[in-house]
Amino acid sequence: PDMKPGIGSLIFADNFSDSTLWDTVDSPQASATIKDHLLTLAVEPNTSITSLRRDNLLKNFYAEITAHIGLCRGDDVYGLLIRSTGNSFYRFSLSCNGAMQVERIKDSVRLTILDPIYSGDVPLGPPGEVKIGVWAVGGEMRFFLNDRFQFTLIEKTFPSGALGVFVKSNGDTPVTITFSDLKVYDVNYVVPTVTPSP
């Protein structure tokens, strides 16, 4: 079956040429910088950073972005932030030990909504790259890696919000991940209702 039904027109494509569209910072502990059509997030050990594109609040959409692994090992994580509003968002994490996980952060309180599961599509550290995709309609979110369907979640807490990326070092080594080629499409899809059996 088509796991990405209803994908319509392109809402926007971002080749990371305009640094004003994203949260950027450059400090000794963490940085988010745009250069040469790439968004690079780098952190020192036991540090995290996020970068949001705040000009589009997305409701029903399909988004994809490519992550290039520079420095990353073990339990270090990186990935997408979905439907972000203030200190609340969903976080689709990939770890450098091959696992993926989804968390809901609401007012800075973290709740795991998908425990870590392993996928052969998650790169085991550098060098590697992976195309991350999310199809979101209403309370349903479908997650893709390299255009391959991974899993579905039903979670209705946040109906819309901004898109972003993040990296987090969970060990004693730095992490550097570079993101490129963001595309966001409109999705026009009505979830079918089950017809009761007589």
Backbone torsions as a table, in degrees:
resi	resn	phi	psi	omega
1	PRO	NA	154.0	176.9
2	ASP	-72.5	114.3	-178.6
3	MET	-88.7	-1.1	176.6
4	LYS	-126.5	57.1	-176.4
5	PRO	-71.2	152.5	171.2
6	GLY	79.5	9.4	-179.3
7	ILE	-68.3	127.3	-176.0
8	GLY	-114.7	-130.9	-173.2
9	SER	-75.1	156.6	176.7
10	LEU	-72.0	122.9	176.1
11	ILE	-76.8	-49.2	173.0
12	PHE	-162.5	154.9	170.9
13	ALA	-121.9	139.9	-176.6
14	ASP	-125.4	115.8	176.1
15	ASN	-99.3	15.8	175.6
16	PHE	55.8	52.8	175.1
17	SER	-107.2	-11.5	-177.4
18	ASP	-119.5	104.0	-176.1
19	SER	-72.1	-14.3	-179.5
20	THR	-74.5	-14.9	-178.3
21	LEU	-80.3	-15.0	-173.2
22	TRP	-123.2	155.1	171.3
23	ASP	-71.5	119.3	178.5
24	THR	-123.9	151.2	179.4
25	VAL	-158.9	151.4	178.1
26	ASP	-139.5	105.2	-179.9
27	SER	-138.1	166.9	179.9
28	PRO	-62.2	-28.3	-176.4
29	GLN	-90.0	-32.4	-176.3
30	ALA	-157.7	145.2	178.5
31	SER	-145.4	147.8	171.6
32	ALA	-133.3	110.3	-172.6
33	THR	-131.4	149.0	176.0
34	ILE	-114.5	125.0	-179.8
35	LYS	-159.5	139.4	177.2
36	ASP	55.2	40.7	177.9
37	HIS	62.7	32.6	177.9
38	LEU	-135.5	142.6	172.1
39	LEU	-105.0	114.2	-176.4
40	THR	-110.1	124.6	175.1
41	LEU	-110.0	127.1	-178.5
42	ALA	-136.2	136.2	179.8
43	VAL	-136.7	153.0	172.1
44	GLU	-82.4	171.5	-177.0
45	PRO	-53.5	141.4	177.0
46	ASN	57.0	38.6	-179.9
47	THR	-133.6	153.6	176.4
48	SER	-134.4	161.4	177.1
49	ILE	-151.7	147.4	174.5
50	THR	-126.2	155.7	174.2
51	SER	-139.9	125.1	-176.5
52	LEU	-113.1	145.8	167.7
53	ARG	-101.8	108.5	-166.3
54	ARG	-96.2	-0.6	-172.8
55	ASP	-83.9	-10.1	178.4
56	ASN	-127.5	117.5	173.3
57	LEU	-95.0	110.5	-170.5
58	LEU	-97.4	140.1	178.1
59	LYS	-111.7	-75.2	174.9
60	ASN	-105.0	121.5	-171.2
61	PHE	-160.9	164.6	165.2
62	TYR	-126.7	124.3	-178.8
63	ALA	-123.8	143.5	174.1
64	GLU	-140.9	145.8	-179.1
65	ILE	-150.5	149.1	-180.0
66	THR	-103.7	129.7	177.1
67	ALA	-106.8	131.7	178.1
68	HIS	-112.2	124.3	-173.5
69	ILE	-88.3	121.2	176.8
70	GLY	-99.4	-72.8	174.5
71	LEU	-117.7	125.2	-177.8
72	CYS	-173.9	138.3	178.5
73	ARG	-156.0	155.5	172.4
74	GLY	56.6	-123.0	-175.7
75	ASP	-88.0	5.1	174.7
76	ASP	-60.0	144.3	-175.5
77	VAL	-131.3	158.8	176.6
78	TYR	-155.4	166.8	177.1
79	GLY	155.6	-153.2	-172.5
80	LEU	-106.2	143.3	166.2
81	LEU	-104.6	133.0	-173.5
82	ILE	-124.2	138.4	176.4
83	ARG	53.1	52.1	-177.9
84	SER	-84.3	129.4	172.4
85	THR	-138.2	110.1	-178.3
86	GLY	63.9	-124.7	179.9
87	ASN	-96.4	22.5	-177.2
88	SER	-126.2	135.1	-178.9
89	PHE	-174.4	168.9	167.3
90	TYR	-98.4	144.6	-178.8
91	ARG	-126.2	114.1	176.6
92	PHE	-95.8	108.4	-171.9
93	SER	-107.2	139.0	168.5
94	LEU	-115.5	135.2	179.4
95	SER	-109.1	158.9	-176.9
96	CYS	-82.1	8.3	169.3
97	ASN	-104.5	10.4	173.0
98	GLY	95.7	9.1	-177.3
99	ALA	-103.2	159.8	172.7
100	MET	-132.3	153.0	-172.9
101	GLN	-154.1	153.2	174.3
102	VAL	-127.0	132.8	178.5
103	GLU	-126.4	151.1	171.4
104	ARG	-109.7	122.8	176.0
105	ILE	-108.5	116.6	-179.5
106	LYS	-122.0	115.2	-176.7
107	ASP	51.4	45.8	176.7
108	SER	71.4	4.7	176.7
109	VAL	-97.8	125.1	-173.2
110	ARG	-95.3	134.5	175.8
111	LEU	-132.8	125.4	177.2
112	THR	-77.7	123.3	177.3
113	ILE	-109.3	-10.4	167.5
114	LEU	-142.8	113.9	177.2
115	ASP	-62.7	156.6	-178.2
116	PRO	-56.5	129.5	172.4
117	ILE	-128.8	152.3	-174.0
118	TYR	-97.1	145.8	179.2
119	SER	-140.6	139.0	176.1
120	GLY	-69.6	-9.5	178.3
121	ASP	-86.7	-7.6	178.1
122	VAL	-87.8	120.8	-179.9
123	PRO	-62.8	139.7	177.7
124	LEU	-90.1	71.2	178.6
125	GLY	79.2	-174.7	-177.0
126	PRO	-80.6	158.8	-11.9
127	PRO	-81.4	145.9	179.5
128	GLY	-174.2	163.4	174.4
129	GLU	-148.7	156.8	-178.7
130	VAL	-150.2	137.3	174.7
131	LYS	-91.7	120.7	-177.0
132	ILE	-101.1	128.5	179.4
133	GLY	-129.7	144.4	175.9
134	VAL	-136.2	126.1	173.9
135	TRP	-106.7	120.8	-175.4
136	ALA	-131.2	121.5	176.2
137	VAL	-137.0	119.9	-177.3
138	GLY	57.6	-128.6	-179.9
139	GLY	-92.2	7.1	-179.2
140	GLU	-104.5	132.4	176.6
141	MET	-128.0	130.9	177.4
142	ARG	-116.8	135.6	-172.1
143	PHE	-115.1	139.1	-175.0
144	PHE	-132.2	146.5	170.0
145	LEU	-130.6	126.7	-178.0
146	ASN	53.0	40.6	178.7
147	ASP	67.9	8.5	177.3
148	ARG	-102.2	128.1	-179.9
149	PHE	-62.6	135.7	-179.2
150	GLN	-110.0	-53.8	-178.2
151	PHE	-168.1	167.7	177.6
152	THR	-120.8	142.9	172.6
153	LEU	-128.2	144.4	171.6
154	ILE	-110.2	115.7	-176.1
155	GLU	-152.9	115.1	-169.4
156	LYS	-107.5	12.6	-174.5
157	THR	-65.7	-46.3	-176.3
158	PHE	-114.4	110.2	-177.0
159	PRO	-79.8	-21.8	-177.9
160	SER	-159.3	168.4	178.2
161	GLY	161.0	-174.6	-176.9
162	ALA	-85.4	166.4	179.2
163	LEU	-108.9	147.4	178.7
164	GLY	-158.7	-178.8	177.4
165	VAL	-133.8	164.2	-179.2
166	PHE	-153.9	161.3	166.8
167	VAL	-139.3	152.6	-179.7
168	LYS	-147.6	126.7	173.6
169	SER	-90.3	120.4	178.0
170	ASN	-104.1	12.2	-178.2
171	GLY	-137.3	-153.8	-175.2
172	ASP	-104.2	23.2	178.1
173	THR	-129.5	153.7	179.1
174	PRO	-73.4	164.1	178.8
175	VAL	-131.0	136.9	174.7
176	THR	-136.6	121.7	177.2
177	ILE	-128.5	137.1	178.5
178	THR	-114.2	136.3	-178.7
179	PHE	-115.3	145.5	179.5
180	SER	-148.9	165.6	168.2
181	ASP	55.3	60.5	174.9
182	LEU	-83.8	129.4	174.3
183	LYS	-132.5	136.4	179.5
184	VAL	-129.0	126.5	-177.4
185	TYR	-115.8	149.9	171.2
186	ASP	-72.7	148.3	175.4
187	VAL	-126.4	123.8	177.5
188	ASN	-114.3	95.5	-173.4
189	TYR	-148.0	133.9	176.5
190	VAL	-107.8	121.4	179.8
191	VAL	-64.1	125.1	-177.2
192	PRO	-66.0	143.0	176.4
193	THR	-94.9	142.2	-178.7
194	VAL	-76.0	127.4	177.5
195	THR	-81.5	124.1	-178.9
196	PRO	-62.8	139.8	176.2
197	SER	-78.5	142.2	179.6
198	PRO	-68.1	NA	NA
